[in-house]
Amino acid sequence: MTNRREAWLFLFPGLALLVLGFILPIMRMLVLSVMGPDGVTFEHFARFFQDGYYPSILWRTVRLSLVITALTAAIGFPLAYITSRVGPQARLWLIVMVILPLMTSVVVRTFGWMVLLGRSGPLATMLREMGLVGRSFSLMHTESAIILGMVQVLLPFMVLSLLGVLTRLDPRLEEAARTMGCSFLQTIRRVVLPLSMPGVVAGSLLVFTLSASSFITPSLLGGARIEVLAGSIYKSVTQTLDWNFAAAQSVILFFGLALVLIPYLRLGARHG
Amino acid sequence: MVKAIPTWLRWLAWGFVILSALLLLAPLVVVIGVSVSESQFIVFPPQGFSLDWYRKALGSREYVEAFWLSLRLAGLVTVSATVIGGAAAIALSRRKNRQSLESFFLSPLVIPSIIFAIGMLMLWSSMFGTTSFVALWIAHTVVALPYVIRTTLAVLAESDPFLEEAARTMGASWLRRLWHVVLPQCRPGLAAGAFFAFNISFDEAVLSLFLRNPGLNTLPVQIYGQLEFSPDPTVAAVSTMMIVLTVALIVLLDRLLGLNRVANT
């Protein structure tokens, strides 16, 4: 067998799977979003922007995703830096601490947050005993609950993106900065942070995309009143059975993400 | 010599690590706590100790059926994603000009799974009617594929391409080269990819929720359904068993391949 034939034989199953099982479904979704009873229409998109309801859901999705991305970056950077600089034994434990939640189903982790944040959960009990909040206090069904849960769900992605960059960073650069008189914090700010920008960008990109498109954690922790875009899509598919409208909302999510990601990617390309 | 890190900062760093551990692990600890509580209600800290909820979970037809469905699905996805993804990675690693093809193969990582899920549901319904096990199998294989490709490519990037060349000049047929040279080279990558494929499929909830029907509920979907309506400690018992399975997978992954290496791919 020639090299060429072997190469195509090896690539073919994967290509066929992705074209038929991935590209085609997405095309179908795109088509349905502009399909009406009599041919091509943009009524589903018009309906989305008709009154303030859906745009407010879109805005909440963007706002929450930005907060979640910023928080995961703020927690993830020091955590990844510490992980990359401790001894091998401690590093292994820190990696386990990050990978264990990552590899546990989102449903299970969200359940954990429901217990933690509920009315009789440990957080509410503690705050009540300290006399800070009233009897019926509960963090459930608030935007804070969504943010807390999503930060925990997405933090591992950020840490792993940063860890890849930080472990490859030459420690001699930091030593050089220190011997030239930089304090530890100055070294972080002047040397480590700029050099790890590609990891920060890649991690933020991933976290923002995942947070804007997830509905399991937001709908379980936020309840029916605090809706996000992905939750609204799920509702249109399973409850109101309006698939064309669901497709139109997915297209808005898709292009909205592209709009955010493209300038971000440019930024990453400049730093990388 | 400069002093490495100021002492106060060292303490601060440890405090930070402990807080992060709390944030990352508290939801899991709480679930395990609820599952061994005697109380009828979901309370933490647990009251008393009992394994009744496990007995109840193992006796529940819904959970047991969902478990077998998830296990069968994850097993098949592991095989299909590893074979298809491994083959693609081998072919990709040999190409000189592979950037665009590689991005195409990794694209399921970038496109949010809810968008893929809704498309899959719509295409499947228009072509075959109600969703089936095969629909879930295809969908899960698509999302697991990039992980296998990435881990295998990472391993092949460090391996010696001239080994295969040597086998070829000595007259080995392509099948023998594949079996005796190429596959042993990719083995760690394929193994890590297979672990991820199994884990992704077993835990996946978005695609499974969109493609579910009354006879097709995977374990995460079953748990989600309970959480939406009336969570009782049985859910905690089932969730704990899922956590235990994850721990077992991680230990296995570390024993066979080393976590440090896997985390860097």
Chai-1 contact restraints between the chains, C-beta under 6 A:
chainA,res_idxA,chainB,res_idxB,connection_type,confidence,min_distance_angstrom,max_distance_angstrom,comment,restraint_id
A,M1,B,W174,contact,1.0,0.0,6.0,A-B,restraint_1
A,E6,B,W174,contact,1.0,0.0,6.0,A-B,restraint_2
A,A7,B,A91,contact,1.0,0.0,6.0,A-B,restraint_3
A,F10,B,A87,contact,1.0,0.0,6.0,A-B,restraint_4
A,F10,B,I90,contact,1.0,0.0,6.0,A-B,restraint_5
A,F10,B,A91,contact,1.0,0.0,6.0,A-B,restraint_6
A,L11,B,A88,contact,1.0,0.0,6.0,A-B,restraint_7
A,L11,B,A91,contact,1.0,0.0,6.0,A-B,restraint_8
A,P13,B,I84,contact,1.0,0.0,6.0,A-B,restraint_9
A,G14,B,I84,contact,1.0,0.0,6.0,A-B,restraint_10
A,G14,B,A88,contact,1.0,0.0,6.0,A-B,restraint_11
A,G21,B,I138,contact,1.0,0.0,6.0,A-B,restraint_12
A,G21,B,V142,contact,1.0,0.0,6.0,A-B,restraint_13
A,F22,B,V142,contact,1.0,0.0,6.0,A-B,restraint_14
A,L24,B,L123,contact,1.0,0.0,6.0,A-B,restraint_15
A,P25,B,G119,contact,1.0,0.0,6.0,A-B,restraint_16
A,P25,B,M120,contact,1.0,0.0,6.0,A-B,restraint_17
A,P25,B,L123,contact,1.0,0.0,6.0,A-B,restraint_18
A,I26,B,G119,contact,1.0,0.0,6.0,A-B,restraint_19
A,R28,B,G119,contact,1.0,0.0,6.0,A-B,restraint_20
A,R28,B,M122,contact,1.0,0.0,6.0,A-B,restraint_21
A,R28,B,L123,contact,1.0,0.0,6.0,A-B,restraint_22
A,M29,B,I118,contact,1.0,0.0,6.0,A-B,restraint_23
A,M29,B,G119,contact,1.0,0.0,6.0,A-B,restraint_24
A,M29,B,M122,contact,1.0,0.0,6.0,A-B,restraint_25
A,L32,B,M122,contact,1.0,0.0,6.0,A-B,restraint_26
A,P78,B,F16,contact,1.0,0.0,6.0,A-B,restraint_27
A,L79,B,S20,contact,1.0,0.0,6.0,A-B,restraint_28
A,I82,B,A13,contact,1.0,0.0,6.0,A-B,restraint_29
A,I95,B,L259,contact,1.0,0.0,6.0,A-B,restraint_30
A,I95,B,A263,contact,1.0,0.0,6.0,A-B,restraint_31
A,M97,B,A21,contact,1.0,0.0,6.0,A-B,restraint_32
A,M97,B,L24,contact,1.0,0.0,6.0,A-B,restraint_33
A,P101,B,L24,contact,1.0,0.0,6.0,A-B,restraint_34
A,M103,B,N199,contact,1.0,0.0,6.0,A-B,restraint_35
A,M103,B,T246,contact,1.0,0.0,6.0,A-B,restraint_36
A,T104,B,I243,contact,1.0,0.0,6.0,A-B,restraint_37
A,T104,B,T246,contact,1.0,0.0,6.0,A-B,restraint_38
A,S105,B,D203,contact,1.0,0.0,6.0,A-B,restraint_39
A,S105,B,P220,contact,1.0,0.0,6.0,A-B,restraint_40
A,S105,B,M242,contact,1.0,0.0,6.0,A-B,restraint_41
A,V106,B,A205,contact,1.0,0.0,6.0,A-B,restraint_42
A,V107,B,A205,contact,1.0,0.0,6.0,A-B,restraint_43
A,V107,B,P220,contact,1.0,0.0,6.0,A-B,restraint_44
A,V107,B,I223,contact,1.0,0.0,6.0,A-B,restraint_45
A,V107,B,Y224,contact,1.0,0.0,6.0,A-B,restraint_46
A,V108,B,S239,contact,1.0,0.0,6.0,A-B,restraint_47
A,V108,B,M242,contact,1.0,0.0,6.0,A-B,restraint_48
A,R109,B,P27,contact,1.0,0.0,6.0,A-B,restraint_49
A,F111,B,V31,contact,1.0,0.0,6.0,A-B,restraint_50
A,F111,B,L227,contact,1.0,0.0,6.0,A-B,restraint_51
A,F111,B,S239,contact,1.0,0.0,6.0,A-B,restraint_52
A,G112,B,P27,contact,1.0,0.0,6.0,A-B,restraint_53
A,G112,B,L28,contact,1.0,0.0,6.0,A-B,restraint_54
A,G112,B,V30,contact,1.0,0.0,6.0,A-B,restraint_55
A,G112,B,V31,contact,1.0,0.0,6.0,A-B,restraint_56
A,W113,B,P27,contact,1.0,0.0,6.0,A-B,restraint_57
A,V115,B,V30,contact,1.0,0.0,6.0,A-B,restraint_58
A,V115,B,V34,contact,1.0,0.0,6.0,A-B,restraint_59
A,V115,B,I42,contact,1.0,0.0,6.0,A-B,restraint_60
A,V115,B,F44,contact,1.0,0.0,6.0,A-B,restraint_61
A,L116,B,V30,contact,1.0,0.0,6.0,A-B,restraint_62
A,S120,B,V43,contact,1.0,0.0,6.0,A-B,restraint_63
A,P122,B,F44,contact,1.0,0.0,6.0,A-B,restraint_64
A,Q152,B,L23,contact,1.0,0.0,6.0,A-B,restraint_65
A,G164,B,N264,contact,1.0,0.0,6.0,A-B,restraint_66
A,R178,B,V2,contact,1.0,0.0,6.0,A-B,restraint_67
A,F184,B,I5,contact,1.0,0.0,6.0,A-B,restraint_68
A,S213,B,P112,contact,1.0,0.0,6.0,A-B,restraint_69
A,S213,B,I114,contact,1.0,0.0,6.0,A-B,restraint_70
A,I216,B,A205,contact,1.0,0.0,6.0,A-B,restraint_71
A,L220,B,L227,contact,1.0,0.0,6.0,A-B,restraint_72
A,A230,B,I114,contact,1.0,0.0,6.0,A-B,restraint_73
A,S250,B,I115,contact,1.0,0.0,6.0,A-B,restraint_74
A,S250,B,I118,contact,1.0,0.0,6.0,A-B,restraint_75
A,F254,B,I115,contact,1.0,0.0,6.0,A-B,restraint_76
